[in-house]
Amino acid sequence: MRTLLSPGDHVVIPNDAYGGTFRLFAKVVSRWGVEWSVADTSDPEAVRAAITPKTKAIWVETPSNPLLGITDIPAIAQIAREAGAKLVVDNTFATPYLQQPLALGADVVVHSLTKYMGGHSDVVGGALVVSDQELGEELAYHQNAMGAVAGPFDSWLVLRGTKTLSVRMDRHSENATKVTEMLTRHARVTRVLYPGLPEHPGHEIAAKQMRAFGGMVSFQVEGGEEAAVEVCNRAKVFTLGESLGGVESLIEHPGRMTHASAAGSALEVPADLVRLSVGIENVDDLLQDLQQALG
């Protein structure tokens, strides 16, 4: 953002963005004199309506965290070009194996390397990927000037993770599909959010953009917030944790954990929402654990 934006500029972010992204813009970027607003990025016309003459960047997540919303990358890329803005795509949930935003028209791709790219919950890092050499040089200059450089061991851990990325993502996706099939049939589950489901509003777009639908699943539980928290606490194979993308399965309550900072804002998540990072364990163990957690 330091590279792309100057005081007085404007950026559009999703109305279902990750809590950390919300904090970045609400508490950090705004102090630089940069304005921001939210839009439903699954609706290209809503994004177009949010653009102002000062808009210099559009930030999207697809799939989004934790509501698994899908953005039509080529459509938003066209809108960004018409506005003279850069399109930034957070591709953390999909990874380069499942989705290549640069090939779909994005200018910048963001990855949390901590998640699927590392894949083993033992590294902290991030990456920016661009196709334009001049922009890449500007980003590298700012990275060097501000000292945001990964250590050699962290870098080695990520490189190790890339060697098994395709195998892991295939298994994450397969397990997640089976988990969603079970959840959609469970009496206590009121809604399942997963782009692989035919009834998901972004299913057709995701099927065009993605090789498979990934390992992240969210669902809403009958009984409200306390019932959702109870499900998280009762799980045994799924470990309670805020991170995601490791080989082990994790479960969390976004409203009290990763997205607590968004409470009361346009990005607030449903109180009855549970988010799963479906790992690569034996899927029968995962299904049995969710069955007992739901009661």
Secondary structure, DSSP 8 states (H G I E B T S, - for coil): -TTT--TT-EEEEETT--HHHHHIIIIIGGGGT-EEEEE-TTSHHHHHHH--TTEEEEEEESS-TTT-----HHHHHHHHHHHT-EEEEE-TTTHHHH--GGGGT-SEEEEEIIIIIT-SS----EEEEES-HHHHHHHHHHHHHHT----HHHHHHHHHHHTTHHHHHHHHHHHHHHHHHHHHH-TTEEEEE-TTSTTSTTHHHHHHH-SS--SEEEEEETTHHHHHHHHHHH-SSSEE-S---SSS-EEE-TTTTTTGGGTTSTT---TTEEEEE--SS-HHHHHHHHHHHH-
